[in-house]
Amino acid sequence: MAIVELKHVDLLVHSSVENEVAAEIQRLGFCEPISLIGEEDRSSHTSKVRLYDEKLSDVRFILRFLEPYYQGKEDKIAWLLGERPKRRWEELVGSENQLALQDLSQRLRSIERRMTELRSELSNLQAQKTLLKRLNGFPYPLAIISGTDTLSAQIGTIAVEDIPPLLDLLKSRLDPQKCEWFIAPPQGKDKDTLVVILYLKELEPSVAEISEKCKLSSVELPRGLKGKVGNEIRGIDEKEEKLLSEREGLELEIQNAAERYIPAVRELHDYYTTLKDRYQALSEGRHSDQTSFLSFWVPLPCIDLFKQKLARWSDMMEMGIYDPLPDEEPPIILTNPRLVQPFEPLTALYGLPAYRGVDPTPHMSPYFCLFFGFCLGDGVYGIALALLSTYALLRYDVKGGLKRFLTLFLLCGLSSVVIGALTGSWAGNAIDAFSILRPLKPLKDAVMIGDPTSDPLSFLAVALALGIVQILYGLSLAFVDAWRKGDRLGAVGDKGSWIVLIVGLLLWGGEAMGYLGGALGIAGKLLAIAGAITIVATQGRTRKNPLVKTLVGLISLYNITSYLGDTLSYSRLLALGMASAVVGMIINTLSGLLSGIPLVGPILGVCLFIMGHIFSLAVNALGAFVHSLRLQYVEFFSKFYSASGRPFRPLCYEMRYISLVDEEIK
């Protein structure tokens, strides 16, 4: 239950075997490279990194472009849960040799460009067709709108309500022998329509004045439209048909390419990523013509295996193993028992501890599991959560963080079963609400100790008591950590004094309310006074002025209100637990009412019962997770934990699409 101790390992390797050594270290997967030089001093290995970056750029483009068209034969759920096809390293090398990646990338990029052009052309044709349909009935070829030596035209849109005033002005101000107009009938609920005015050029000032007065918005007719409206629409239909046919052909080519190339390109993605990472690690070292100097962080438990695996190059390599220097901050690897490991991702979400700090995972895990059970608080929901998690773990080859999260939900589901049994909540009050389940009532009552919906104050007291226990536990961890680091005064003054004060106030309050005996009350008063005096005496210790020291100490006593606020935050355990129970009761009540409807009632009632409780499980499980986590992050971690560490990032095989099965990789 600690942070893994790391060793600083230096390697002086002959250049002829540096790639083999790096490949072996990458295969081991537990060594993090240490950068020894700045960006301006990168070695020639950076050219290899750039090369594989370029290849990966092509690979990522191909995957981005083809994957939406890829059907595949993989089990989609298994893929989401981390199952990957197994491959040997030689197969990956073969994929590179068999696939002309650059040619494929160039062909697909040209297809992408053409598809973009087709979308644009089809969009333009559709816009032209929409415009022409509004001009349906215009008696002349559209070329006339472009004008002649003596004739001009005005085309634009006008609001439907402005058509009568426009007509009045056209008839009153223009000579009908010198002009003609066409007003397209409004279509449907259109608020405007198209107007075309043909006139001799001598009337241009008058037409411009009328257009401005009637708010005629000018529309530009596409230059390619010259014939009559019907002929142009038929021409556009023919162009659309050709373009759509071309697009279908390209889409078919894309689909065929996806089915043919996606598996191989996915393998190349992982292959190139592996090689890029390897050369990136080599580029972090210092190099001469004959040697390479590399440094790594290696976990102490793996040192013997590290030396054993690199022993074959002992005549071409020198190795030095050292403890981290005091000013070095090694990366963090958490090590915990199997039951605690599922909670490590929760610590990582908040931030990893410092290398010489405290790992909060084992201290937080039982509280989180218990609080989740309190918040969900239903036996049926807990069983469902545990069974779903167990099925996913057994059915699929789940690994890494996802496996830990599924195990976490399994444990939390079991906690919910226990709390649900103690509070009598099984799918809400289903056992009491439905006669078919009444035979289970004696069994339910036998293990039930109370119902939060009928006795909320007792459960509120339990929730607050759990909060007090966790807060005191957090302060105790901070006390021990400060004492371990040699800060004895800080341990006593900043943490121990508050523990004594809070315990004293609790004993004093318990005696005042009649729950505790007089001796404990007197002990509580003495502890509270001792704690308060210690706080006043120590909180201003960095100040030189005695009066300021005392004043700072007195003001520090006000922080008792923050501890009170933290304690009250644990009332959410009761609130969410009651919410889960009440939602279940409402679903059961509505299901019972629906069941009374003749004929279809029972079917509707069962459907509502099942769907309602599935929804309730999803919502309340999410709430239980979030709020239990919040209590750890805000109320518990703030008492003792400082997240200043960084994760351990070893040189390994970052396989996204495949699972590598090789024992040795060159």
JOMORA-V325263 format. One line per field, one symbol per residue. ss: DSSP state (~ for helix, > for strand, _ for the rest). burial: 1 if it has 24 or more other C-alpha atoms within 12 Angstrom, else 0. Layout:
BEGIN
ss->???
burial->???
END
This chain:
BEGIN
ss->_>>__>>>>>>>>>~~~~~~~~~~~~~~__>>>_____~~~___~~~~~~~~~~~~~~~~~~~~~~~~~______~~~~~____>>>_~~~~~~~~~~__~~~~~~~~~~~~~~~~~~~~~~~~~~~~~~~~~~_______~~~~~____>>>>>>>>>~~~~~~~~~~~~~~_____>>>>>________>>>>>>>>>~~~~~~~~~~~~~___>>__________~~~~~~~~~~~~~~~~~~~~~~~~~~~~~~~~~~~~~~~~~~~~~~~~~~~~~~~__>>___>>>>>>>>>~~~~~~~~~~_~~~~~~>>>>>>>________>_>>__~~~~__~~~~~~~__________~~~~~~~~~~~~~~~~__~~~~~~~~~~~~~~~~~____~~~~~~~~~~~~~~~~~~~~~~~~__>__>~~~~_~~~~~~~~~~~~~________~~~~~~~~~~~~~~~~~~~~~~~~~~~~~___~~~~~~~~~~~~~~~~~~~~~~~~~_____~~~~~~~~~~~~~~~~~~~~~_______~~~~~~~~~~~~~~~~~~~~~~~~__~~~~~~~~~~~~~~~~~~~~~~~~_____~~~~~~~~~~~~~~~~~~~~~~~~~~~~~~~~~~~~~~~_______>__________>>>______
burial->011111111111111011111111111111111100000001101101100110110111111011100100000000001111001010111011000010011001001100100100010010011011111101000111110000011111111101100110110001000011111110000001111111110010011101100101000010001011110110010001001000100110010011001111111111111111111111111110000111111111001001100100100011100000000011111110000111111111011111111111111111111111111111111111111011011001010001111111111111111111111111111111110000000001000000111000001101111111111111111111110000001111111111111111111100000000000110111011111111111111000000000101100110000010011111111111111111111111111100000000000011011001100110011011111111111111111111101011111111111111000010
END
